């Protein structure tokens, strides 16, 4: 169904990101990552003010595999 799109703002697009405007049947991006970050790391937006004192991140992970991507059609 056609539509009218107003103004858009794209701040960033990552390696497995999808940016789509218009008609589409199926979008299936695939990505697998493990991220460790400290306090205030994932704040997004324009004009943020974040004040953190001391931050420590625990990166110990006892299991070997997390969220395996298998069996998906290419």
ABEGO torsion letter per residue (X at the ends): XBBBBBBBBBABBBAABBBBBEBBABBBBBBBBBBBBBBGAABBEBGBBBBBBBBBBBABBABABBGBBBGBBX
